[in-house]
Amino acid sequence: MSEIIFIVEDSDEGGYTAKSLGHSIYTEGETLDELKENIKDAIKCHFDVEEIPHIVRLHIVKDEVIAL
């Protein structure tokens, strides 16, 4: 596998959550930098060394509400 994709969203408790598409990998972090490091650690725990994806793509989803 050459690429893995994560959906990144704001957490209700603050910080961010990340969930991979197609794999059961889920992690969180207080900042985007912390989240990125946690994603790297989670990937290393989930895959064998020879299976680790070369590209990690983050799709950051922002949910905004506009009052009229």
N, CA, C and O atoms as a CHARMM CRD file, in Angstrom:
* protein
*
  272
    1    1 MET  N      0.85100  -1.17900   0.00000 PROA 1      0.00000
    2    1 MET  CA     0.00000   0.00000   0.00000 PROA 1      0.00000
    3    1 MET  C      0.89100   1.23500   0.00000 PROA 1      0.00000
    4    1 MET  O      1.86100   1.31200   0.75400 PROA 1      0.00000
    5    2 SER  N      0.56300   2.18000  -0.83300 PROA 2      0.00000
    6    2 SER  CA     1.39500   3.37000  -0.91600 PROA 2      0.00000
    7    2 SER  C      0.78400   4.58400  -0.20800 PROA 2      0.00000
    8    2 SER  O      1.48800   5.55500   0.06700 PROA 2      0.00000
    9    3 GLU  N     -0.52500   4.53600   0.09100 PROA 3      0.00000
   10    3 GLU  CA    -1.17700   5.71300   0.67100 PROA 3      0.00000
   11    3 GLU  C     -2.27700   5.29000   1.64700 PROA 3      0.00000
   12    3 GLU  O     -2.94500   4.27500   1.45400 PROA 3      0.00000
   13    4 ILE  N     -2.44500   6.09600   2.69800 PROA 4      0.00000
   14    4 ILE  CA    -3.55700   5.91100   3.63300 PROA 4      0.00000
   15    4 ILE  C     -4.19300   7.29000   3.84400 PROA 4      0.00000
   16    4 ILE  O     -3.49500   8.30300   3.89100 PROA 4      0.00000
   17    5 ILE  N     -5.51000   7.31700   3.96800 PROA 5      0.00000
   18    5 ILE  CA    -6.24500   8.57400   4.10100 PROA 5      0.00000
   19    5 ILE  C     -6.93300   8.62300   5.46300 PROA 5      0.00000
   20    5 ILE  O     -7.53800   7.64400   5.90000 PROA 5      0.00000
   21    6 PHE  N     -6.83200   9.76600   6.12200 PROA 6      0.00000
   22    6 PHE  CA    -7.50200  10.00400   7.40300 PROA 6      0.00000
   23    6 PHE  C     -8.46800  11.17100   7.26700 PROA 6      0.00000
   24    6 PHE  O     -8.16100  12.17300   6.62100 PROA 6      0.00000
   25    7 ILE  N     -9.63700  11.03100   7.87900 PROA 7      0.00000
   26    7 ILE  CA   -10.58500  12.13100   8.01900 PROA 7      0.00000
   27    7 ILE  C    -10.30800  12.78400   9.37400 PROA 7      0.00000
   28    7 ILE  O    -10.35800  12.12000  10.40900 PROA 7      0.00000
   29    8 VAL  N    -10.01800  14.07400   9.36300 PROA 8      0.00000
   30    8 VAL  CA    -9.68500  14.81900  10.58200 PROA 8      0.00000
   31    8 VAL  C    -10.82700  15.78600  10.86900 PROA 8      0.00000
   32    8 VAL  O    -11.25000  16.55100  10.00200 PROA 8      0.00000
   33    9 GLU  N    -11.31800  15.73500  12.11200 PROA 9      0.00000
   34    9 GLU  CA   -12.41700  16.61500  12.52400 PROA 9      0.00000
   35    9 GLU  C    -12.11300  17.21900  13.88600 PROA 9      0.00000
   36    9 GLU  O    -11.31400  16.68400  14.65500 PROA 9      0.00000
   37   10 ASP  N    -12.76600  18.34800  14.17300 PROA 10     0.00000
   38   10 ASP  CA   -12.68900  18.91900  15.51600 PROA 10     0.00000
   39   10 ASP  C    -13.37300  17.97400  16.49300 PROA 10     0.00000
   40   10 ASP  O    -14.41800  17.40300  16.18200 PROA 10     0.00000
   41   11 SER  N    -12.78900  17.81000  17.66800 PROA 11     0.00000
   42   11 SER  CA   -13.38700  16.97600  18.70100 PROA 11     0.00000
   43   11 SER  C    -14.34500  17.80900  19.53800 PROA 11     0.00000
   44   11 SER  O    -14.11200  19.00000  19.74300 PROA 11     0.00000
   45   12 ASP  N    -15.41400  17.20100  20.02200 PROA 12     0.00000
   46   12 ASP  CA   -16.36600  17.90900  20.89100 PROA 12     0.00000
   47   12 ASP  C    -15.70900  18.35700  22.19100 PROA 12     0.00000
   48   12 ASP  O    -16.10800  19.36200  22.77900 PROA 12     0.00000
   49   13 GLU  N    -14.68900  17.60200  22.64500 PROA 13     0.00000
   50   13 GLU  CA   -13.99300  17.90700  23.89900 PROA 13     0.00000
   51   13 GLU  C    -12.82900  18.86700  23.68900 PROA 13     0.00000
   52   13 GLU  O    -12.14000  19.21400  24.64800 PROA 13     0.00000
   53   14 GLY  N    -12.60100  19.29700  22.46400 PROA 14     0.00000
   54   14 GLY  CA   -11.44700  20.13200  22.13100 PROA 14     0.00000
   55   14 GLY  C    -10.39400  19.28200  21.43600 PROA 14     0.00000
   56   14 GLY  O    -10.35600  18.06500  21.62300 PROA 14     0.00000
   57   15 GLY  N     -9.55600  19.90100  20.65100 PROA 15     0.00000
   58   15 GLY  CA    -8.55400  19.15800  19.91300 PROA 15     0.00000
   59   15 GLY  C     -9.13300  18.56800  18.63900 PROA 15     0.00000
   60   15 GLY  O    -10.10000  19.08500  18.08000 PROA 15     0.00000
   61   16 TYR  N     -8.52200  17.46900  18.18700 PROA 16     0.00000
   62   16 TYR  CA    -8.89200  16.86800  16.90600 PROA 16     0.00000
   63   16 TYR  C     -8.96600  15.35500  17.00400 PROA 16     0.00000
   64   16 TYR  O     -8.31400  14.74200  17.84900 PROA 16     0.00000
   65   17 THR  N     -9.77100  14.76000  16.12900 PROA 17     0.00000
   66   17 THR  CA    -9.81100  13.30700  15.99200 PROA 17     0.00000
   67   17 THR  C     -9.47100  12.95200  14.54300 PROA 17     0.00000
   68   17 THR  O     -9.71700  13.72900  13.62000 PROA 17     0.00000
   69   18 ALA  N     -8.89800  11.75600  14.36800 PROA 18     0.00000
   70   18 ALA  CA    -8.56300  11.28300  13.02900 PROA 18     0.00000
   71   18 ALA  C     -8.98200   9.83100  12.90700 PROA 18     0.00000
   72   18 ALA  O     -8.68200   9.01200  13.77700 PROA 18     0.00000
   73   19 LYS  N     -9.68500   9.51200  11.81200 PROA 19     0.00000
   74   19 LYS  CA   -10.14900   8.15300  11.54700 PROA 19     0.00000
   75   19 LYS  C     -9.72600   7.78400  10.13200 PROA 19     0.00000
   76   19 LYS  O     -9.97900   8.52800   9.18500 PROA 19     0.00000
   77   20 SER  N     -9.07500   6.61800   9.99400 PROA 20     0.00000
   78   20 SER  CA    -8.61100   6.21400   8.67100 PROA 20     0.00000
   79   20 SER  C     -9.75000   5.62000   7.86200 PROA 20     0.00000
   80   20 SER  O    -10.69800   5.05700   8.41000 PROA 20     0.00000
   81   21 LEU  N     -9.64000   5.75500   6.55600 PROA 21     0.00000
   82   21 LEU  CA   -10.59700   5.14600   5.64500 PROA 21     0.00000
   83   21 LEU  C    -10.06200   3.77300   5.24600 PROA 21     0.00000
   84   21 LEU  O     -8.94000   3.65800   4.75300 PROA 21     0.00000
   85   22 GLY  N    -10.86000   2.74400   5.45900 PROA 22     0.00000
   86   22 GLY  CA   -10.47200   1.40300   5.04800 PROA 22     0.00000
   87   22 GLY  C     -9.67300   0.62000   6.05800 PROA 22     0.00000
   88   22 GLY  O     -9.35600  -0.54400   5.81600 PROA 22     0.00000
   89   23 HSD  N     -9.33700   1.22100   7.18600 PROA 23     0.00000
   90   23 HSD  CA    -8.59900   0.53700   8.25000 PROA 23     0.00000
   91   23 HSD  C     -9.18000   0.96600   9.59200 PROA 23     0.00000
   92   23 HSD  O     -9.73900   2.05500   9.71600 PROA 23     0.00000
   93   24 SER  N     -9.04700   0.11900  10.57500 PROA 24     0.00000
   94   24 SER  CA    -9.57100   0.46500  11.89700 PROA 24     0.00000
   95   24 SER  C     -8.48500   1.16700  12.72600 PROA 24     0.00000
   96   24 SER  O     -7.97300   0.62900  13.70700 PROA 24     0.00000
   97   25 ILE  N     -8.15800   2.39000  12.28900 PROA 25     0.00000
   98   25 ILE  CA    -7.17900   3.21500  13.00300 PROA 25     0.00000
   99   25 ILE  C     -7.88300   4.50500  13.40000 PROA 25     0.00000
  100   25 ILE  O     -8.47400   5.18900  12.56500 PROA 25     0.00000
  101   26 TYR  N     -7.81100   4.82400  14.68600 PROA 26     0.00000
  102   26 TYR  CA    -8.45300   6.01700  15.22200 PROA 26     0.00000
  103   26 TYR  C     -7.51500   6.62400  16.25400 PROA 26     0.00000
  104   26 TYR  O     -6.97700   5.90200  17.09300 PROA 26     0.00000
  105   27 THR  N     -7.31000   7.93100  16.20900 PROA 27     0.00000
  106   27 THR  CA    -6.47200   8.58900  17.20000 PROA 27     0.00000
  107   27 THR  C     -6.94400  10.01900  17.38200 PROA 27     0.00000
  108   27 THR  O     -7.82100  10.49200  16.65800 PROA 27     0.00000
  109   28 GLU  N     -6.35700  10.70600  18.35400 PROA 28     0.00000
  110   28 GLU  CA    -6.73000  12.08600  18.63000 PROA 28     0.00000
  111   28 GLU  C     -5.53300  12.86200  19.14200 PROA 28     0.00000
  112   28 GLU  O     -4.51900  12.27600  19.52300 PROA 28     0.00000
  113   29 GLY  N     -5.65200  14.18700  19.15200 PROA 29     0.00000
  114   29 GLY  CA    -4.59300  15.04400  19.66000 PROA 29     0.00000
  115   29 GLY  C     -5.14200  16.42200  19.97900 PROA 29     0.00000
  116   29 GLY  O     -6.15100  16.85200  19.42000 PROA 29     0.00000
  117   30 GLU  N     -4.46300  17.10700  20.88500 PROA 30     0.00000
  118   30 GLU  CA    -4.89600  18.44300  21.29100 PROA 30     0.00000
  119   30 GLU  C     -4.59900  19.48600  20.21800 PROA 30     0.00000
  120   30 GLU  O     -5.34700  20.45100  20.06500 PROA 30     0.00000
  121   31 THR  N     -3.51200  19.29400  19.47500 PROA 31     0.00000
  122   31 THR  CA    -3.13700  20.20800  18.39700 PROA 31     0.00000
  123   31 THR  C     -2.96500  19.39400  17.11700 PROA 31     0.00000
  124   31 THR  O     -2.89300  18.16700  17.16600 PROA 31     0.00000
  125   32 LEU  N     -2.89800  20.07300  15.97500 PROA 32     0.00000
  126   32 LEU  CA    -2.67500  19.36400  14.71800 PROA 32     0.00000
  127   32 LEU  C     -1.30100  18.69800  14.70200 PROA 32     0.00000
  128   32 LEU  O     -1.15600  17.59500  14.17600 PROA 32     0.00000
  129   33 ASP  N     -0.29200  19.35600  15.27100 PROA 33     0.00000
  130   33 ASP  CA     1.04200  18.74500  15.32700 PROA 33     0.00000
  131   33 ASP  C      1.03700  17.47900  16.16400 PROA 33     0.00000
  132   33 ASP  O      1.62400  16.47000  15.77300 PROA 33     0.00000
  133   34 GLU  N      0.37100  17.52500  17.32600 PROA 34     0.00000
  134   34 GLU  CA     0.26200  16.33600  18.17300 PROA 34     0.00000
  135   34 GLU  C     -0.52800  15.23800  17.46700 PROA 34     0.00000
  136   34 GLU  O     -0.17800  14.06100  17.55400 PROA 34     0.00000
  137   35 LEU  N     -1.57800  15.62000  16.77900 PROA 35     0.00000
  138   35 LEU  CA    -2.38200  14.64200  16.04200 PROA 35     0.00000
  139   35 LEU  C     -1.54300  13.94700  14.97100 PROA 35     0.00000
  140   35 LEU  O     -1.62800  12.72900  14.81400 PROA 35     0.00000
  141   36 LYS  N     -0.74200  14.70300  14.24100 PROA 36     0.00000
  142   36 LYS  CA     0.10600  14.12200  13.19900 PROA 36     0.00000
  143   36 LYS  C      1.08200  13.10200  13.78900 PROA 36     0.00000
  144   36 LYS  O      1.28700  12.03800  13.20500 PROA 36     0.00000
  145   37 GLU  N      1.67600  13.41100  14.92300 PROA 37     0.00000
  146   37 GLU  CA     2.58600  12.46600  15.57000 PROA 37     0.00000
  147   37 GLU  C      1.82600  11.22100  16.03300 PROA 37     0.00000
  148   37 GLU  O      2.33200  10.10500  15.90900 PROA 37     0.00000
  149   38 ASN  N      0.61600  11.40600  16.56500 PROA 38     0.00000
  150   38 ASN  CA    -0.19800  10.27400  17.00700 PROA 38     0.00000
  151   38 ASN  C     -0.62000   9.40200  15.82500 PROA 38     0.00000
  152   38 ASN  O     -0.70600   8.18000  15.95100 PROA 38     0.00000
  153   39 ILE  N     -0.88100  10.02500  14.68600 PROA 39     0.00000
  154   39 ILE  CA    -1.21500   9.26700  13.47800 PROA 39     0.00000
  155   39 ILE  C     -0.03200   8.40700  13.06000 PROA 39     0.00000
  156   39 ILE  O     -0.20300   7.22900  12.74600 PROA 39     0.00000
  157   40 LYS  N      1.16400   8.98200  13.05400 PROA 40     0.00000
  158   40 LYS  CA     2.36400   8.21200  12.70500 PROA 40     0.00000
  159   40 LYS  C      2.53400   7.01500  13.63800 PROA 40     0.00000
  160   40 LYS  O      2.80500   5.90400  13.18400 PROA 40     0.00000
  161   41 ASP  N      2.37500   7.24400  14.93800 PROA 41     0.00000
  162   41 ASP  CA     2.50600   6.15400  15.91600 PROA 41     0.00000
  163   41 ASP  C      1.44500   5.07700  15.69400 PROA 41     0.00000
  164   41 ASP  O      1.74200   3.88400  15.76200 PROA 41     0.00000
  165   42 ALA  N      0.21000   5.50000  15.43000 PROA 42     0.00000
  166   42 ALA  CA    -0.88200   4.54400  15.22000 PROA 42     0.00000
  167   42 ALA  C     -0.64100   3.69800  13.97400 PROA 42     0.00000
  168   42 ALA  O     -0.92200   2.49900  13.97200 PROA 42     0.00000
  169   43 ILE  N     -0.12600   4.31400  12.92200 PROA 43     0.00000
  170   43 ILE  CA     0.17200   3.57600  11.69100 PROA 43     0.00000
  171   43 ILE  C      1.25600   2.54400  11.95000 PROA 43     0.00000
  172   43 ILE  O      1.14800   1.40400  11.49900 PROA 43     0.00000
  173   44 LYS  N      2.30100   2.93300  12.67300 PROA 44     0.00000
  174   44 LYS  CA     3.39500   2.00500  12.98600 PROA 44     0.00000
  175   44 LYS  C      2.90800   0.83300  13.82600 PROA 44     0.00000
  176   44 LYS  O      3.42500  -0.27600  13.69600 PROA 44     0.00000
  177   45 CYS  N      1.92600   1.06300  14.68300 PROA 45     0.00000
  178   45 CYS  CA     1.37100  -0.01900  15.50600 PROA 45     0.00000
  179   45 CYS  C      0.45700  -0.93300  14.68800 PROA 45     0.00000
  180   45 CYS  O      0.36400  -2.12900  14.96500 PROA 45     0.00000
  181   46 HSD  N     -0.20800  -0.38000  13.69600 PROA 46     0.00000
  182   46 HSD  CA    -1.21200  -1.13100  12.93800 PROA 46     0.00000
  183   46 HSD  C     -0.60400  -2.01500  11.84400 PROA 46     0.00000
  184   46 HSD  O     -1.08400  -3.12200  11.60000 PROA 46     0.00000
  185   47 PHE  N      0.44600  -1.52700  11.19000 PROA 47     0.00000
  186   47 PHE  CA     1.02800  -2.23000  10.05200 PROA 47     0.00000
  187   47 PHE  C      2.37600  -2.85600  10.40200 PROA 47     0.00000
  188   47 PHE  O      3.09500  -2.36700  11.27400 PROA 47     0.00000
  189   48 ASP  N      2.70600  -3.94300   9.70800 PROA 48     0.00000
  190   48 ASP  CA     4.05800  -4.47500   9.76400 PROA 48     0.00000
  191   48 ASP  C      4.98000  -3.49900   9.04500 PROA 48     0.00000
  192   48 ASP  O      4.52400  -2.71000   8.21700 PROA 48     0.00000
  193   49 VAL  N      6.26600  -3.54700   9.35300 PROA 49     0.00000
  194   49 VAL  CA     7.22400  -2.59000   8.80100 PROA 49     0.00000
  195   49 VAL  C      7.18200  -2.54700   7.27100 PROA 49     0.00000
  196   49 VAL  O      7.22700  -1.46600   6.68300 PROA 49     0.00000
  197   50 GLU  N      7.09700  -3.69900   6.63000 PROA 50     0.00000
  198   50 GLU  CA     7.11600  -3.72300   5.16300 PROA 50     0.00000
  199   50 GLU  C      5.78900  -3.28000   4.54100 PROA 50     0.00000
  200   50 GLU  O      5.72500  -3.07400   3.32900 PROA 50     0.00000
  201   51 GLU  N      4.73300  -3.12800   5.33800 PROA 51     0.00000
  202   51 GLU  CA     3.41500  -2.73000   4.83100 PROA 51     0.00000
  203   51 GLU  C      3.06800  -1.26900   5.08500 PROA 51     0.00000
  204   51 GLU  O      2.02300  -0.80000   4.63300 PROA 51     0.00000
  205   52 ILE  N      3.92000  -0.54100   5.79800 PROA 52     0.00000
  206   52 ILE  CA     3.60900   0.84300   6.17100 PROA 52     0.00000
  207   52 ILE  C      3.45500   1.70600   4.90900 PROA 52     0.00000
  208   52 ILE  O      4.32800   1.69600   4.04000 PROA 52     0.00000
  209   53 PRO  N      2.34500   2.45300   4.81000 PROA 53     0.00000
  210   53 PRO  CA     2.12900   3.32100   3.64000 PROA 53     0.00000
  211   53 PRO  C      3.19600   4.41300   3.55000 PROA 53     0.00000
  212   53 PRO  O      3.71500   4.86700   4.57000 PROA 53     0.00000
  213   54 HSD  N      3.51600   4.82800   2.33900 PROA 54     0.00000
  214   54 HSD  CA     4.52400   5.86500   2.13500 PROA 54     0.00000
  215   54 HSD  C      3.93300   7.26100   2.22500 PROA 54     0.00000
  216   54 HSD  O      4.64100   8.22300   2.52500 PROA 54     0.00000
  217   55 ILE  N      2.62800   7.37300   1.96300 PROA 55     0.00000
  218   55 ILE  CA     1.96200   8.67600   1.98700 PROA 55     0.00000
  219   55 ILE  C      0.78200   8.62200   2.95100 PROA 55     0.00000
  220   55 ILE  O     -0.02100   7.68900   2.92400 PROA 55     0.00000
  221   56 VAL  N      0.69300   9.64700   3.80600 PROA 56     0.00000
  222   56 VAL  CA    -0.45100   9.79900   4.70200 PROA 56     0.00000
  223   56 VAL  C     -1.16400  11.07700   4.28500 PROA 56     0.00000
  224   56 VAL  O     -0.60100  12.16900   4.35200 PROA 56     0.00000
  225   57 ARG  N     -2.39800  10.92300   3.85800 PROA 57     0.00000
  226   57 ARG  CA    -3.18800  12.07700   3.39500 PROA 57     0.00000
  227   57 ARG  C     -4.23600  12.39900   4.45800 PROA 57     0.00000
  228   57 ARG  O     -4.97100  11.52100   4.91000 PROA 57     0.00000
  229   58 LEU  N     -4.29300  13.69100   4.85400 PROA 58     0.00000
  230   58 LEU  CA    -5.26500  14.14400   5.83900 PROA 58     0.00000
  231   58 LEU  C     -6.33400  14.98700   5.14900 PROA 58     0.00000
  232   58 LEU  O     -6.02200  15.98000   4.49200 PROA 58     0.00000
  233   59 HSD  N     -7.58300  14.58800   5.30100 PROA 59     0.00000
  234   59 HSD  CA    -8.71800  15.38500   4.82600 PROA 59     0.00000
  235   59 HSD  C     -9.30200  16.07000   6.05500 PROA 59     0.00000
  236   59 HSD  O     -9.95500  15.42900   6.87800 PROA 59     0.00000
  237   60 ILE  N     -9.06800  17.36200   6.17600 PROA 60     0.00000
  238   60 ILE  CA    -9.51000  18.10900   7.35100 PROA 60     0.00000
  239   60 ILE  C    -10.90100  18.67200   7.07100 PROA 60     0.00000
  240   60 ILE  O    -11.10200  19.45500   6.14300 PROA 60     0.00000
  241   61 VAL  N    -11.86000  18.24600   7.90600 PROA 61     0.00000
  242   61 VAL  CA   -13.26700  18.63100   7.74500 PROA 61     0.00000
  243   61 VAL  C    -13.60800  19.67500   8.78700 PROA 61     0.00000
  244   61 VAL  O    -13.42500  19.45600   9.98500 PROA 61     0.00000
  245   62 LYS  N    -14.10000  20.79900   8.33100 PROA 62     0.00000
  246   62 LYS  CA   -14.54700  21.87700   9.23300 PROA 62     0.00000
  247   62 LYS  C    -16.04900  22.01000   9.10900 PROA 62     0.00000
  248   62 LYS  O    -16.56800  22.19300   8.00800 PROA 62     0.00000
  249   63 ASP  N    -16.74500  21.92200  10.21200 PROA 63     0.00000
  250   63 ASP  CA   -18.19500  22.06500  10.23300 PROA 63     0.00000
  251   63 ASP  C    -18.51000  23.44300  10.81700 PROA 63     0.00000
  252   63 ASP  O    -18.25500  23.70100  11.99300 PROA 63     0.00000
  253   64 GLU  N    -19.06400  24.31600   9.98800 PROA 64     0.00000
  254   64 GLU  CA   -19.40600  25.65900  10.43900 PROA 64     0.00000
  255   64 GLU  C    -20.90300  25.89900  10.32200 PROA 64     0.00000
  256   64 GLU  O    -21.54200  25.45100   9.37000 PROA 64     0.00000
  257   65 VAL  N    -21.44400  26.59700  11.27800 PROA 65     0.00000
  258   65 VAL  CA   -22.85100  26.95200  11.27000 PROA 65     0.00000
  259   65 VAL  C    -22.94200  28.46800  11.16100 PROA 65     0.00000
  260   65 VAL  O    -22.26600  29.19600  11.88800 PROA 65     0.00000
  261   66 ILE  N    -23.77600  28.92800  10.25500 PROA 66     0.00000
  262   66 ILE  CA   -23.97000  30.35900  10.06200 PROA 66     0.00000
  263   66 ILE  C    -25.40200  30.70700  10.45700 PROA 66     0.00000
  264   66 ILE  O    -26.35700  30.16900   9.89700 PROA 66     0.00000
  265   67 ALA  N    -25.53900  31.59800  11.41300 PROA 67     0.00000
  266   67 ALA  CA   -26.86000  32.01300  11.86400 PROA 67     0.00000
  267   67 ALA  C    -27.39200  33.11000  10.94100 PROA 67     0.00000
  268   67 ALA  O    -26.66100  34.01600  10.54100 PROA 67     0.00000
  269   68 LEU  N    -28.66600  33.00800  10.61700 PROA 68     0.00000
  270   68 LEU  CA   -29.28900  34.04200   9.76300 PROA 68     0.00000
  271   68 LEU  C    -30.31900  34.81900  10.55100 PROA 68     0.00000
  272   68 LEU  O    -30.95000  35.72900  10.01400 PROA 68     0.00000
